[in-house]
Amino acid sequence: MAKECRELAASRAYWLLLLIIGLLVGHAFITAVDLYGEASGRGGGPAALAQGLSPLDGILVPTFGSYDLAVTLLFPFVAIRLVSAEKESGALKLMLQAPASIGMQLLAKGAMLVAAWLIAWLPGLIALGLWKIYGGSLYAPEVVNLLLGHLLRVILSAGVAVAAAAITRTAATAAIVTLAFTVGTWALDFIAAGRGGLLQKLAAYTPTAALRSFEQGQLRLNVVLVSLLLGAAGFAITAAWLRARFAGVAIVMAVCVAAVWSGSFLRATWDLSENRRNSFPPGAEAALARIRQPLRVTVFLAAEDPRLTDLDRSILSKLQRILPQVEIDYAAQTRAGLFEGEHYGEVWYEMAGRKAMSRSTTEPIVLDTLYKLAQVNAPASGDGNNYSGHPLPAYPTGAAWIFYIAWPLAITLLWFWRFRYSS
């Protein structure tokens, strides 16, 4: 651990990451506070609907979105250097002969990378502190859940980066392979949208899709476990490859596929959002919990139809969390929905041999259709969402001085002191 700490402290890539991340977070936070304040009626302007003003969407997600950008484009260079530098300098041969096993050494590298990323969280935590000083509201479960999502994101990125560094000859090639992996997950996420089946199940574990669920206030057990397993698999592949045990690489990859497949059957999900955006009203959930028969949904909506997005987000994802078995068939043949025929726009619900069709994606109408289909009593009306929102006409006072001047100056002085001291 001490060796890896010195390696990171000597890494110019890491110091550059710290410098840039403060600027990125500062810009995102200042922009988010300005937009949130304007939507709250700052300066005497008209205020937006209060229920739509959530700090999760307005402040947390855009501010920490900077870390998603950094972990995609900057952090891999830090992780790659820890392996590629030792390969290129010949130190790898000494590592393989060291008293500590290669697995233990890679574990130290992984732990230090996570610690380094937690240090890089300082600007984000400062932004949260400023938001509280401005009088803003923070809901602890939302904050912790979002931080967990970003932590899993960096663990997965570190696993991919070190595996690429082990397999390729140079750091530049490893960086290209890591970027290719990221672009490939973006393509998978895009292609699988609205397709259903195995492809969409796999796409649920891409870094972008996994982080998206945390940004919506969901904690999904399958996403947590699969992300941890894939990140650990990257380090396991690195250890097997460096020891020239290629059969071990194949075994690890097979275990990864099995883990992703098994993870798709884990359905435990918790809604940690303050406004319960991922849940039906309590009365509706109690009524739906009495339904034990499998539900089959056939959707005649194309992937690019905004109605499909509304249906997935406001109805289908919530049903999958409550009902014991939900099978969704996306029956549209094209992405744009052109020339689909007379059935386009229909959504068919089938349960216990009974069928019902609705063209609506509105929650009350769809729920009423399901109650009649399942032959259960509808809950009493008036049981809805009591979230009142958190409007705050704030200004980002002092944020520019902290993120644009104080943070870069502090990182520059620390960098100068570190390299002068070491020399």
Helices and strands as residue ranges (DSSP letters): H 2-9, H 12-39, G 42-44, G 50-52, H 55-55, I 56-60, H 61-73, H 75-89, H 91-96, H 102-120, H 122-133, H 140-167, H 171-192, H 197-203, H 207-215, E 218-220, H 221-242, H 246-263, E 269-271, H 282-288, E 295-299, H 306-311, I 312-316, H 317-322, E 326-330, E 347-351, E 354-358, H 363-374, H 399-400, I 401-406, H 407-422
